[in-house]
Amino acid sequence: MSPSGAHLEVWLLTAIEAALAGGAVLRAHWPMPRQVHEKGFRDWVTAADLAAQEAVVAVIRRHDPAHRVLGEEGTSQEEAREAMAQGIVWVVDPLDGTTNFARRLPYFAVSVGLLVEGEPVVGVIYAPLQDMLFTAARGRGAFLNGRPIRVSETERLEQALIGLDWGHRNETREQVLAWLSSLAVRCQTVRAIGSAALGMAYVAAGWLDLYFHLALQPWDVAAAAVLVREAGGQMNRPDGSPWTFRDAEAVVSNGRLDRVVWALLGESSGR
């Protein structure tokens, strides 16, 4: 199925409404005491995650009751990757950056993406405390609060601002450290974001020149993949080949730093 422009417009409006609804819940929960539960190693969930997901899904169900909805809370990674390949599927992260939220660092977002036959076609990322609404639909460009955004034009690694996130597993963090040993001494500086969706949105907006994550979940990236591509950016595996939703490792860039970055990552990975 190749969605028409009219379909994309309607779906984009639904995604915006859903993300704003989730963001309103997160804003309401922000001043409250935190109820934090561990759902895995270094992996938290709060009452705000669950309440925001309920709000997001309610909006989608009201507009598109026949569409499948996969939310981070209650969906396994394997189930999500399998289901995303067929039909029309909404993929929702109601609170990307749960650790930041739980520790009161104000950098987190709602992510709402739509895939058609495994291809991302609509993406909305909303940072409620900053009231930043990133939106994109395939072939229609990327926007922040209604204004067009593009990736940066940085070409030299020594001028590059690089973002990253750590992942939960020790083995993942060891690989991140190996990459940092090559990149950090050659770039301008490095930032750990705490939200994969925001890290990729920042690349799309031109605020970061490159962002990498070695333990992505489908809901981290469903919306961001549309945003990055529509803003002129690229998403690749660490070896430089095209990234797909089957891949947990991604390097997101402005497309101008790739050659030197692939060489450095190859060295640090022993390739």
N, C-alpha and C positions, 0 to 999 in steps of 0.2 A: 504493500500500500504506500502510495506517495501522497502525503497530505497536501491539500490545496491551501492557498493563501488564506482563505476564509477559515478553514479548520485551525490553522496556526494562530490566527488572530484570536479566535474564541478560546483556544487552549491557553494562550499566553495570558489572557485576562483572567481565566480561572486560576492559573498558577500564581498570578499576582495577588488575587483575592485570598487564596489559601495561605500564601507566605505572610501576608499582612495579618491574617487572623492568628497564625501561629506566633508572630512577633508580638502581637498585643498580649497574648498569654504570657510570654516570657517577660515582657515589661512589668506585667502585674505581679509576677513571681519574684522579680529582681530584689525588691526590698525585704522579702520574707525570709524567715529562717530556712536554712537548707535541709532537705531530707535526702541524704545521699546513700545509695546502696551500691554494692559491688556486684556487677554482673559477669566479671572476669578479671584477669590479672591486669591491674592498672586501668580498668575499664569501669567507669561509673555511670549510673543512671540516677536522675533526680525526679521528683514529682513534676517538675516543670517540663522535662522531656515528654512525659506521658500525657500531660494536659495539653501541651502544644501539638503533639501528634494527633490527638483527638480532634482538636480544632481544625487542623489542616485537612485531615481526612474527611471531616464533615462537609467542608466546602466542596471538595472534589466530588464526593458522593452526590451532593445536591445537584451539581452541574452534569456529571458524567457517571451515573450509577452503574453503567455496564462495564466501565473500565476497571482494570485491576490496579490496586494500590499496594505498594510495598513500602512499609515504614521501617526505620531502623529498629524501633522497639517491637519485638515480637517476630522478627524475620531473620533467619540465618543467612550468612553470607552466601552459602552454597545455593540455597533456595532462591535468593535474589538474582544471582548471576544466571541461573537456569531460566527463571521466569522472564527476565528482561529481554531475552532473545526473540520472543514471539509476541505478536499482537501489539496492542496499545497498553502501555504500562506506566503508571505514575510511580516515581521513586522519591521518597520523602525522608529527609533528615530533619526532625523537628527542632533539634538543638545541636548544631555542629559546633563543638567547643564546650562540651559538658564540664570538663575540668576547669576551664576558665570561668564558666558560670558558677560552678560550685565554690571556687575560691575567690569569687567576686572580681576577677579580671574582666573588664567590660568588652571582650572581643569574642563574639559568638554570633551565630546566624541560623536562620531557617533556610533550608535548601529544598526546592521543589523542582524536580525535573520530569520531563515526559519523553519516553522512548517509543518509537514506532518500528516494529520488527528489528529491535536491537540498536536502532540509530537514534541518538539524542536529537530532538527537534525543538524543544522548548526548555528554557532554564531560568529560574528566578532564585536569587539569593538575597535575603533581607537581614541586615544587621539592625535590630530594633533600637538599641540604645543610641546609635549614631543616626538613625533614620536613613540608612543608605539602602536603596533598592536597586539591585543589579538585575537587568532583564535582557533576554535574548531569545530570538526564534530563528530557525534555520533560514539563511538567505536574507535576513532582515536587519542584520547588524546587532551590536551590543550597546547597552545604555546604562547609565547610572542616574537615577532620578530623572529619567526622560532625556538626558543629554548623551550624545554619542561618546563612546570611549574606544580607544585603540591601545594596543600594546606599545611599549616604549621603542625608541630607536637606538638604544644603547648597543654598541657593537664591540666594545673593548671590555674584556673581563675585569680589568682593574677599575672600571667605572661602574661595575654591576652591583646592584643590591639583590641579594639572594635570600629567598625565604625557604623554610623547611619545617617539617614536623617529625616527631621522633618515632611514633608507633609504640606499641605496648611491649613487645617481646625484646629481651636482651640482645638476641642475635640481630634484630633489625637495628637496634641502636648502635651496635658495634659497626654495622655497615655504614650507617649515617656518619659516625665518627671517622671512618676511613675516608669517606668522600670529603668530609670537612677538612681533613688534613691536606687534601689537594686543593680544594676550592677556596678555603678561608684565607689562605696566605696570598691568594692571587686576585681576589675580588675586592670591591670597596668595603663591604661589610655584609654581615649575615644576621637574619632575624628568625627566631622561632615564633610561629604564629599562634598555634594552638587550635586552629580551625582550618581544615583542608579546604573547605568551600571558600572561605575568605582568602586564604593564600592564593588560590587560583584566580579568584575575582580580582585580587590586587595585581596579578600579572596582566589580566585583561584590561585593567584601568591604566596600566603603565607605571604603577607605583613600585612594583617589583619587576625585575628583569627576568628572573628565573625562580622557580619554586620546585622543590622535589619532595616526594613522599614515597616511602618504600612499603607501606602497609595500608593502602587505600581500601576502603569498603565501597561497594557500589553506590550507596546513598551519599557518600562523601563527594562524588564526582559527577553524578547524573546531570545536575543542573550546570555545574561549572564547565563541563566539556563543551556545551553549546556556547557559553559565554566566551570562553577562550578562543574558540575557532572563529566566532563571529567578530571578535575584536582583532583578528589577524594573527593570533598566537598559534603555537604548536604544542601537541602533546605526544611524547615519545616514550618508549621503553628506555632504560638506561643504556642499551647498546645502540640507540639511535633509530631503531625500527619503529613503525607506527604503533601507538598505544591502542589497546582495545579494552572493553569492559571485563575481559577475562584476566587482565593484568592488575596486580596489586601495586606494582612499582611504576611510577610515572615521573617524568621530568617535563615540566610545563615552562615554556619559554616564549620570548618575543620572536624567536626564529632567526635571530641574528648572532647569537652566541654559540650556536650548536657545535660547530666543528671543534673549537678548542675545548668545550665542555665534554664532548664525547671522548676526546683523547685523554683528558684528565681522569674521567670516571673509569675509563678502561684501564688506566694504570693503577688506580686505587683498588679496582676489583680484580686485578691480576690477569686481565684479558690481554 
